[in-house]
Amino acid sequence: MRVDKWLSAVNVVKRRTIATDMLKSGVVNINDMKAKASKDVKIGDKITIEYLKGAKHYEVLQIPTTKTIPKSQKEEYVKELS
């Protein structure tokens, strides 16, 4: 699954367009490398998003099979690292 789709599907960002803009501006890294929107996400990948107030780190646990998942199931798909 593309990283922009994954970020919106697992409710890390609200909309895919926001995810695409973040990727274009270079604030999203996958395994410590700058990512493009078309980059595929795999289980075990570490994703870092650099916000103005600091960076957030996530680990991919699962790839969703649907367009979106319920917010109550977010912990099954993504783990927020400190």
C-alpha positions as CSV (number, residue, x, y, z in Angstrom):
1,M,0.0,0.0,0.0
2,R,1.2,3.5,-0.8
3,V,2.4,5.5,2.2
4,D,-0.1,8.4,1.5
5,K,-3.0,5.9,1.5
6,W,-1.7,4.1,4.6
7,L,-1.3,7.4,6.6
8,S,-5.0,8.3,5.9
9,A,-6.4,4.7,6.2
10,V,-5.0,4.2,9.7
11,N,-6.0,7.7,10.9
12,V,-2.6,9.1,11.3
13,V,-3.7,12.1,9.2
14,K,-7.2,13.2,8.4
15,R,-7.1,13.2,4.6
16,R,-5.0,11.7,1.9
17,T,-4.4,15.1,0.4
18,I,-2.8,16.2,3.7
19,A,-0.6,13.1,3.6
20,T,0.5,13.8,0.0
21,D,1.3,17.4,0.9
22,M,3.4,16.3,3.9
23,L,5.3,13.9,1.7
24,K,5.9,16.5,-1.0
25,S,7.3,18.9,1.6
26,G,9.8,16.2,2.8
27,V,8.6,15.9,6.5
28,V,7.9,12.1,6.2
29,N,10.6,9.5,6.5
30,I,10.4,5.8,6.1
31,N,13.3,3.9,7.8
32,D,15.3,7.2,8.1
33,M,14.9,8.0,4.3
34,K,12.8,10.7,2.8
35,A,9.7,9.2,1.3
36,K,7.6,10.0,-1.8
37,A,3.8,9.4,-1.9
38,S,4.2,6.4,-4.1
39,K,6.6,4.6,-1.7
40,D,5.1,1.2,-0.6
41,V,4.7,0.6,3.1
42,K,5.6,-2.8,4.5
43,I,5.0,-4.4,7.9
44,G,7.8,-3.4,10.3
45,D,8.6,-0.1,8.6
46,K,9.4,2.8,10.9
47,I,7.7,6.1,9.8
48,T,8.8,9.5,11.2
49,I,6.7,12.7,10.7
50,E,8.5,15.9,11.6
51,Y,6.0,18.4,12.9
52,L,6.9,21.9,14.1
53,K,6.6,20.9,17.7
54,G,8.7,17.8,17.3
55,A,8.8,14.5,15.5
56,K,6.4,11.6,15.9
57,H,7.5,8.0,15.2
58,Y,5.3,5.2,14.1
59,E,5.7,1.5,13.4
60,V,3.6,-0.3,10.8
61,L,1.9,-3.4,12.4
62,Q,-0.5,-4.3,9.6
63,I,-1.6,-3.1,6.2
64,P,-5.4,-2.4,6.0
65,T,-7.4,-4.2,3.3
66,T,-10.1,-1.5,3.3
67,K,-10.0,2.3,2.5
68,T,-10.3,3.3,6.1
69,I,-10.4,1.5,9.5
70,P,-12.4,2.5,12.6
71,K,-10.5,4.7,15.0
72,S,-11.0,2.1,17.7
73,Q,-8.9,-0.4,15.7
74,K,-6.0,2.0,15.1
75,E,-3.7,0.2,17.6
76,E,-3.9,-3.0,15.5
77,Y,-2.4,-1.3,12.5
78,V,0.0,1.3,13.9
79,K,2.1,1.6,17.0
80,E,3.2,5.0,18.2
81,L,6.9,5.0,19.3
82,S,8.3,7.4,21.8
